[in-house]
Amino acid sequence: MAIRVLVVDDSAFFRKIVSEILGSDAGIEVVGTANDGKEAIERTLELKPDVITMDIEMPVMDGITSVKKIMAVRPTSILMFSTLTTDGAKATLDALDAGAADFLPKRFEDISKNKEEAKRLLCERVRILGGKSSHVRTRAAPVVEKKETPSVPKTVIKAPSLSRYDIVAIGTSTGGPVALQEVLTKLPADYPLPVLLIQHMPASFTPSFAQRLNQQCEITIKEAVDGDVLKPGTAYLAPGGKQMTIEDKKTSKVIRITESQPGQTYKPSVDITFKSIADTKSMNTLALILTGMGADGCEGARELKQNGATVWAQDEESCVVYGMPAAVAKAGLVDMVLPLSHIGETLKGTG
């Protein structure tokens, strides 16, 4: 059965373009359009789409307000179209807080310089968010107890002793901004470990995201810069569009920020950061893989495990997209599976 999509935008031209692109995919059916947020709510209740694509700035009712109301009356996977500006970043983060599942740049050339590739990626994103087997979960959906499976260790929620670790590293993608907020706000100001954050996000978004998290959390959160020395109680967010690695100095661990190389799919990449930690061979690591599509972080987690690291994964039911956590679980790399609501408290650990 085709994925049913509602396209919402105040521009008739953009509605037409998006509808044509999505309609060209045999697995997607555009069931309707709306030209403002108020009409989007009405059409959602009428058409019951699987996925909604939504602009942020619209007359009558903006996209953020519309997302909040839709998630209250009929929770649906919503893909926001965003401008890659500072204001666009702040608005998109507001939309994700309101319940939107994911976002893409509104200019297709910002998705990919290759037009056909950009169209393919848009369709792929909609299929993932709307697929019945994609494990997409809306934020308003009830969280149910996870059933045990042979491939995933039994969840035993027990606070670890933080004294055995030197660093916490967290990788995430789709659904990550809200998940990281949920986890990091639980940590106290005197948290004894440095934290690395690798979130798939455009370069124009990470400064605003780091600033937002820093305002919400007791620990210090900053966008990482080249040469940062790892300090307890500080979380370092990998800059969008670049790669973050760790260099082992004699008296300290230093962050290196480098340009992404051709062929590197994720910018930043969880695998690249995780592997750099493993390469130091001098840190006991607690690595977490949170919600996200794809498998970034799996190979890096494998190398960390070979060096004695502990790996946790977010459980399927609390993920927006159960992709990255599923990859490490299926690979047999996970020591503990946790619902999002328990991760922050468990991460606080014991002395």
C-alpha positions in Angstrom: 0.0 0.0 0.0 1.3 3.4 -1.0 2.4 6.0 1.7 -0.3 8.7 1.8 1.2 12.2 1.9 -0.3 15.7 2.5 1.8 18.5 1.1 1.5 21.9 3.0 3.0 25.1 1.7 1.7 28.6 0.9 3.4 28.6 -2.5 1.3 26.9 -5.2 4.5 26.4 -7.2 6.3 24.6 -4.4 3.3 22.5 -3.6 3.2 21.5 -7.3 6.9 20.6 -7.4 6.9 18.6 -4.2 3.7 16.8 -5.3 5.2 15.9 -8.6 8.4 14.6 -7.1 6.6 12.5 -4.5 4.0 11.3 -7.1 6.7 10.0 -9.3 7.5 7.4 -6.7 5.3 4.3 -7.0 5.3 3.8 -3.3 4.0 7.3 -2.5 0.6 8.8 -3.1 -0.1 12.5 -2.6 -3.6 12.6 -1.3 -4.0 16.3 -0.9 -2.4 19.7 -0.4 -3.0 22.7 1.9 -1.8 26.3 1.7 -1.6 27.2 5.4 -1.3 25.7 8.8 -5.0 25.9 9.6 -6.0 24.2 6.4 -3.3 21.6 7.1 -5.1 20.6 10.4 -8.5 20.3 8.6 -7.0 18.2 5.7 -5.2 16.0 8.2 -8.4 15.1 10.0 -10.2 14.6 6.7 -7.5 12.6 4.7 -5.6 10.9 7.6 -2.2 10.9 5.8 0.8 8.8 6.8 3.2 11.7 6.3 2.8 15.5 6.1 5.4 17.8 4.4 5.2 21.2 6.0 6.6 24.7 5.4 7.4 26.8 8.5 6.5 30.3 7.4 2.9 30.5 6.2 -0.1 32.9 6.5 -3.1 32.3 8.7 -1.3 29.8 10.8 2.5 29.1 10.8 4.0 25.6 10.5 5.1 25.4 14.2 1.6 26.1 15.5 0.1 23.7 13.0 2.5 20.9 14.1 1.5 21.4 17.7 -2.2 21.2 16.9 -1.8 18.2 14.6 0.2 16.3 17.2 -2.6 17.0 19.7 -5.5 15.8 17.6 -4.0 13.2 15.2 -0.3 12.5 15.7 1.4 12.1 12.3 4.9 11.9 11.0 5.7 15.5 9.8 8.7 16.4 7.6 9.5 20.1 7.8 11.0 22.1 5.0 13.6 24.6 6.4 15.8 27.4 5.2 19.5 26.9 6.1 19.8 30.2 8.0 20.2 31.1 11.7 16.5 32.0 11.9 15.6 28.9 9.9 17.6 26.8 12.3 15.8 28.2 15.3 12.4 27.8 13.8 13.2 24.2 12.7 14.3 23.3 16.2 11.0 24.8 17.5 9.1 22.6 15.0 11.0 19.5 16.2 10.3 20.4 19.8 6.6 20.7 18.8 6.6 17.1 17.5 7.9 17.2 13.8 9.8 14.1 13.0 12.5 15.4 10.7 13.5 18.2 8.3 15.0 18.8 4.9 16.3 22.0 3.3 13.7 23.8 1.3 16.1 24.5 -1.5 16.6 21.2 -3.2 20.2 22.2 -4.2 21.0 22.2 -0.5 19.8 18.6 -0.2 22.1 17.6 -3.1 23.8 19.5 -6.0 22.5 16.7 -8.2 18.8 17.4 -8.8 17.8 13.7 -9.3 19.7 12.7 -6.2 17.8 15.4 -4.2 14.5 14.1 -5.5 15.5 10.5 -4.6 16.5 11.6 -1.1 13.2 13.4 -0.5 11.2 10.4 -1.6 13.4 8.1 0.5 12.9 10.3 3.6 9.1 10.2 3.1 9.1 6.5 2.6 11.1 6.0 5.8 8.9 8.3 7.9 5.7 6.8 6.5 6.6 3.1 6.1 4.7 0.7 8.2 7.8 -1.3 9.0 10.1 1.7 9.6 9.3 1.8 13.3 8.6 5.6 13.1 7.1 6.7 16.4 5.4 10.1 16.9 6.1 11.9 20.1 2.5 11.6 21.2 2.4 7.8 20.6 2.2 5.7 23.8 5.4 4.0 24.9 4.9 0.3 25.5 7.1 -2.2 27.2 9.7 -3.6 24.8 9.5 -7.4 24.2 12.7 -9.3 24.5 14.3 -10.6 21.3 17.2 -13.0 21.0 19.3 -10.4 19.3 19.0 -7.7 22.0 20.2 -8.2 25.6 17.6 -8.0 28.3 17.1 -4.4 29.6 18.3 -4.2 33.1 18.2 -0.5 34.2 21.0 -0.2 36.7 23.1 2.9 37.1 26.7 2.2 36.2 29.7 3.3 38.2 31.0 6.4 36.3 34.5 5.9 37.9 35.2 3.2 35.3 34.7 5.6 32.3 36.7 8.5 30.9 34.2 9.8 28.4 30.6 9.5 27.1 30.0 9.6 23.4 26.5 9.9 21.9 25.6 9.5 18.2 22.1 10.2 16.8 20.3 11.4 13.7 16.5 11.7 13.0 14.8 12.5 16.3 18.1 13.3 17.9 17.5 17.0 18.8 14.6 16.1 21.0 16.2 12.9 22.3 19.4 14.8 23.3 17.4 17.4 25.1 15.6 14.7 27.0 18.9 13.0 28.0 21.2 15.9 28.7 18.8 17.9 30.9 19.0 15.1 33.4 22.8 15.5 34.0 24.0 17.6 36.9 26.3 20.6 36.6 29.1 18.7 38.3 28.9 15.7 35.9 32.3 14.0 36.2 32.8 13.1 32.5 33.2 15.0 29.2 30.5 14.2 26.6 30.8 14.1 22.8 27.6 14.7 20.8 27.5 13.7 17.1 24.2 14.7 15.6 23.5 14.7 11.9 22.7 18.3 11.2 23.6 21.1 8.7 26.4 23.5 9.5 24.0 26.4 9.9 22.0 24.6 12.6 24.6 23.3 15.1 25.5 26.8 16.6 21.8 27.4 17.4 21.3 23.8 18.6 24.3 24.0 21.0 23.1 27.4 22.3 19.6 26.0 22.9 20.9 22.9 24.7 23.2 25.1 26.9 20.3 27.2 28.0 18.3 24.1 28.9 20.9 22.0 30.6 22.9 22.3 33.9 26.1 21.0 32.2 27.9 23.2 29.8 27.2 22.5 26.1 29.1 24.1 23.3 29.7 23.6 19.6 33.2 22.0 19.4 36.1 23.9 18.0 39.5 22.6 16.9 41.8 22.4 19.9 39.1 22.1 22.6 40.5 20.2 25.6 38.1 17.7 27.0 36.8 18.7 30.4 34.3 17.1 32.8 30.8 18.5 32.9 31.0 19.8 29.3 29.3 18.4 26.2 30.9 19.1 22.8 28.6 19.1 19.8 30.2 18.2 16.5 29.9 21.1 14.0 27.6 20.4 11.0 29.4 19.7 7.7 32.6 18.7 9.4 34.2 15.8 11.3 35.1 15.6 15.0 37.9 13.4 16.2 39.9 13.0 19.4 43.7 13.3 19.6 45.5 11.8 22.6 48.1 14.3 24.0 50.4 13.4 26.9 48.4 15.4 29.5 45.0 15.8 27.8 42.6 14.7 25.2 42.1 17.3 22.4 39.3 17.7 19.9 40.2 18.0 16.3 37.7 19.5 13.8 38.5 18.8 10.1 36.7 19.3 6.8 34.7 16.4 5.5 36.3 14.5 2.6 34.6 13.4 -0.6 32.7 10.2 -0.2 31.9 10.8 3.5 28.1 10.4 3.7 27.6 11.8 7.1 28.9 15.2 8.1 29.5 14.8 11.1 29.9 11.0 11.2 29.4 9.0 14.3 31.6 6.3 13.0 34.5 8.7 12.4 34.3 10.1 16.0 33.9 6.7 17.6 36.8 5.2 15.7 39.0 8.1 16.7 38.2 7.4 20.3 39.0 3.7 19.8 42.3 4.7 18.1 43.5 6.5 21.3 43.4 3.1 23.2 43.6 5.2 26.3 40.0 5.9 27.2 37.3 3.8 28.8 34.2 4.8 26.8 30.5 4.7 27.4 29.0 5.0 23.9 25.3 5.6 23.2 23.4 5.2 19.9 20.1 7.1 19.9 17.2 7.4 17.4 18.2 7.8 13.7 17.9 6.3 10.2 20.7 4.4 8.7 23.6 2.6 10.4 26.1 5.3 11.2 27.9 4.5 14.4 27.8 0.7 14.0 31.3 0.2 12.7 32.7 2.7 15.2 30.9 1.0 18.0 32.5 -2.3 16.9 35.9 -0.8 17.2 35.1 0.7 20.6 33.9 -2.7 21.8 37.2 -4.3 20.8 38.8 -1.8 23.2 36.5 -2.7 26.1 33.9 0.1 25.6 30.3 -0.2 26.9 27.6 0.4 24.3 24.0 1.4 25.0 21.2 1.7 22.5 17.8 3.5 22.6 14.9 1.0 22.4 12.7 0.6 19.4 9.5 2.0 20.9 10.9 5.3 22.0 12.8 6.0 18.7 11.5 8.3 16.0 13.3 6.1 13.6 14.7 2.8 14.7 17.6 2.6 12.3 21.0 3.4 14.0 20.1 1.6 17.3 18.8 -1.4 15.4 22.1 -1.7 13.5 24.2 -1.9 16.6 21.7 -4.2 18.3 21.6 -6.6 15.4 25.4 -6.6 15.2 25.5 -7.9 18.8 27.3 -4.8 20.1 24.8 -3.6 22.7 25.3 -4.0 26.4 22.0 -2.4 27.4 18.8 -1.3 25.7 17.0 1.6 27.3 13.8 3.7 26.6 14.6 7.3 26.1 12.9 8.3 29.3 15.4 6.2 31.3 18.6 7.1 29.6 19.4 10.4 31.3 18.8 9.2 34.8 20.8 6.0 34.1 23.6 8.0 32.6 24.0 9.9 35.8 25.4 6.7 37.3 27.1 6.3 40.6 30.3 7.7 41.9 
